[in-house]
Amino acid sequence: MKITIILALTLVAVCVMQVRSIPEDSENRQLQKELQGSLIQDAEEHVRPRRQSCIERCNSLCSKKGVRGVCVKGLLALAQGYSFTSREVKCHVCKAVVTELEEAIAKEDPHKMADVSGFRLDAQGNSISKKVRLVKSEMFLTELMEKICEKMEDYLKATYKSNGKFTLLKMIINGQMNPDSSLVDFVQDGDLNKSLGHFCNEVLEDNDEIFVKAFQAEELGNDLDIKICSEQASYCDESPVQEEYDFDGKEEL
């Protein structure tokens, strides 16, 4: 539902921008008010929030004054980029979170230890603590997850020019513009990509234990995003690459 509302309001914003290009005069100002009001009402009531509704409304109202071309020009092409679902966005957000967590953990000293207190008490009634690697401690991982969604500000929604598939693109990598930026069309987002932060918070709130346990594993592996986002959180459909089984190396039973 959230993504439907966001897309509806985004398309309204695009429509309104197109309408504002109509030449200003007293007659057309009334048309602008009528068109904008109708579109916004559609979005707010969630009656017909999809892109076709926006296009049809533009066609219907603007054609009355003979300015249909001005109103809808470019809108059809822009609207084609909004054919993704909330699950699809969450999938890419989830994978981006895994990547950001991996990069943040890689910057820490892997040998640094932390004292972890448990619920067991010694004979004197003091809490028994043990040392674990900092990057594997629940407190460290929880604090890291609480800040990681700020990284979503570095991403933009986009679709690949080659196949139209949705993706999230991190704009700056190692201080340089992402070279893949030339391969995509960026989605004009009315909320300035703030929804990515909301999706990130939702993904982590719903799966915090999954993330913590996954990153506490001794070996993380190269397919951690698949294990978390596909196999456990069920946001994505990717499957891990199956390794070939070496039958020759096993003794016969």
C-alpha positions in Angstrom: 0.0 0.0 0.0 2.8 2.4 0.9 4.5 2.1 -2.5 1.1 2.6 -4.3 0.5 5.8 -2.5 4.1 7.0 -3.2 3.8 6.2 -6.9 0.5 7.9 -7.1 1.7 11.1 -5.5 4.8 11.0 -7.7 2.8 10.7 -10.9 0.6 13.5 -9.6 3.7 15.7 -9.3 4.7 14.8 -12.8 1.3 15.6 -14.1 1.2 18.9 -12.3 4.6 19.9 -13.8 3.3 19.1 -17.2 0.2 21.1 -16.6 2.2 24.1 -15.4 3.7 24.3 -18.9 0.4 25.3 -20.3 0.5 29.0 -21.4 -0.7 31.3 -18.7 -3.9 33.2 -19.2 -7.2 33.5 -17.3 -8.9 30.7 -19.3 -6.1 28.2 -18.8 -5.6 28.9 -15.1 -9.0 27.5 -14.5 -8.0 24.4 -16.4 -4.9 24.0 -14.3 -6.9 24.2 -11.1 -9.4 21.6 -12.4 -6.7 19.2 -13.5 -4.5 19.4 -10.5 -7.5 19.1 -8.1 -8.8 16.0 -9.9 -5.5 14.3 -10.0 -4.7 14.9 -6.3 -8.1 13.7 -5.3 -7.6 10.5 -7.2 -4.3 9.9 -5.4 -5.5 10.8 -1.9 -8.6 8.5 -2.2 -6.5 5.7 -3.8 -9.3 5.3 -6.4 -7.1 4.9 -9.4 -3.6 5.6 -8.3 -1.8 3.8 -11.2 0.0 5.6 -14.1 -2.8 4.9 -16.6 -5.3 6.8 -14.4 -3.0 9.8 -14.5 -2.5 9.7 -18.2 -6.3 9.2 -18.9 -7.1 12.1 -16.6 -4.6 14.3 -18.4 -6.0 13.3 -21.8 -9.6 13.9 -20.8 -9.3 17.3 -19.1 -6.5 18.8 -21.3 -8.2 17.8 -24.6 -11.1 20.0 -23.7 -8.9 23.0 -24.2 -6.8 21.6 -27.1 -3.7 21.4 -25.0 -3.5 17.6 -24.6 -0.1 17.5 -26.3 1.4 20.0 -23.9 0.0 18.2 -20.8 0.9 14.7 -21.7 4.1 15.2 -23.7 6.8 13.1 -22.0 4.5 11.8 -19.3 4.0 8.4 -21.0 7.7 7.8 -21.2 8.2 8.9 -17.6 5.4 6.7 -16.3 6.8 3.5 -17.8 9.5 3.5 -15.1 7.0 3.0 -12.3 6.1 -0.6 -12.8 7.8 -2.0 -9.7 6.3 -3.4 -6.5 7.0 -2.7 -2.8 8.4 -6.1 -2.5 10.8 -5.4 -5.3 12.0 -2.2 -3.7 12.4 -4.0 -0.3 14.5 -6.7 -2.0 16.9 -4.1 -3.3 16.9 -2.1 -0.1 17.6 -5.3 1.9 20.5 -6.2 -0.4 21.9 -2.7 -0.1 21.7 -2.9 3.7 23.6 -6.2 3.7 26.3 -4.5 1.5 26.5 -1.5 3.7 26.8 -3.6 6.9 29.5 -5.7 5.3 31.5 -2.6 4.3 31.1 -1.0 7.8 32.2 -4.2 9.5 35.2 -4.5 7.2 36.5 -1.2 8.5 36.7 -2.5 12.1 39.6 -4.3 13.6 38.6 -8.0 13.4 40.7 -8.9 16.4 39.2 -6.3 18.8 37.4 -7.9 21.7 34.4 -6.8 23.7 33.1 -7.9 27.1 29.7 -9.4 26.9 27.7 -9.8 30.1 25.3 -12.7 30.4 22.4 -13.6 32.7 24.5 -16.1 34.7 25.8 -15.1 38.1 28.9 -16.3 40.0 28.9 -17.4 43.6 29.2 -13.7 44.7 26.2 -12.7 42.7 28.2 -10.9 40.0 27.2 -11.2 36.4 29.5 -13.5 34.5 31.0 -11.9 31.4 32.9 -13.3 28.5 35.0 -11.8 25.7 33.9 -12.0 22.1 35.1 -10.3 18.9 33.6 -6.9 18.7 32.2 -7.3 15.2 30.3 -10.4 16.4 28.8 -8.8 19.5 25.0 -8.2 19.5 25.5 -4.7 20.9 27.9 -3.7 18.1 25.7 -5.1 15.4 22.5 -3.5 16.8 24.1 -0.1 17.1 25.4 -0.4 13.5 22.0 -1.4 12.2 20.4 1.7 14.0 22.6 4.0 11.9 22.8 2.1 8.6 19.6 3.4 7.1 21.2 6.9 6.8 23.2 5.3 4.0 20.0 5.1 1.9 20.4 8.8 1.1 23.3 7.8 -1.2 21.1 5.6 -3.4 18.7 6.5 -6.2 15.9 4.4 -7.8 16.5 3.6 -11.4 15.7 1.2 -14.2 18.1 -0.4 -16.6 18.0 0.9 -20.1 18.6 -2.5 -21.5 15.7 -4.4 -19.9 13.7 -1.9 -17.8 14.4 -3.8 -14.6 14.3 -1.9 -11.3 17.4 -1.3 -9.3 18.9 0.9 -6.6 22.1 2.7 -7.6 24.7 4.0 -5.2 25.8 7.2 -6.8 29.3 7.5 -5.3 31.7 4.6 -5.0 35.2 5.1 -3.5 34.8 8.8 -4.1 34.0 8.4 -7.8 30.7 8.6 -9.7 29.2 5.1 -10.1 30.2 4.0 -13.7 26.9 2.2 -14.0 25.0 5.5 -13.9 25.2 5.6 -17.7 23.4 2.3 -17.9 20.2 3.3 -16.2 17.4 5.8 -16.3 16.8 7.4 -12.9 13.2 7.3 -11.6 11.9 10.8 -11.0 10.8 10.4 -7.3 8.4 12.9 -5.8 9.6 12.0 -2.3 13.3 12.6 -3.1 14.0 8.9 -2.3 13.0 9.4 1.3 10.9 6.2 1.0 14.2 4.2 0.8 14.9 5.2 4.4 11.4 4.2 5.4 11.8 0.8 3.7 15.2 0.3 5.3 13.8 0.9 8.7 10.9 -1.5 8.0 13.2 -4.2 6.7 15.4 -4.0 9.8 12.6 -3.8 12.3 10.9 -6.9 10.8 14.1 -8.9 10.5 16.5 -7.6 13.2 17.2 -11.0 14.7 17.8 -12.5 11.2 20.4 -9.8 10.5 22.1 -10.2 13.8 22.4 -14.0 13.7 23.5 -13.9 10.1 26.4 -11.5 10.8 27.4 -13.3 14.0 28.2 -16.4 11.9 31.9 -17.2 11.9 32.0 -17.3 8.1 29.8 -14.8 6.3 30.2 -16.2 2.8 29.7 -14.4 -0.5 26.0 -14.9 -0.7 24.9 -13.4 2.6 22.4 -11.1 0.8 20.7 -14.2 -0.7 20.6 -16.0 2.6 19.1 -13.0 4.4 16.9 -11.3 1.7 15.7 -14.4 -0.2 15.9 -17.4 2.1 14.8 -15.8 5.4 13.2 -12.4 4.9 11.6 -13.5 1.5 11.9 -10.2 -0.2 13.9 -11.6 -3.2 13.7 -14.7 -5.3 17.4 -15.4 -6.0 18.8 -18.7 -5.0 22.4 -19.4 -3.9 24.7 -21.0 -6.5 24.8 -24.7 -6.0 28.3 -26.1 -5.5 29.2 -29.3 -7.4 29.3 -32.3 -5.0 32.5 -34.3 -5.1 31.3 -37.9 -5.0 34.8 -39.3 -5.7 36.1 -37.8 -2.5 33.6 -39.7 -0.4 33.8 -43.3 0.8 31.1 -45.6 -0.2 28.8 -46.7 2.6 
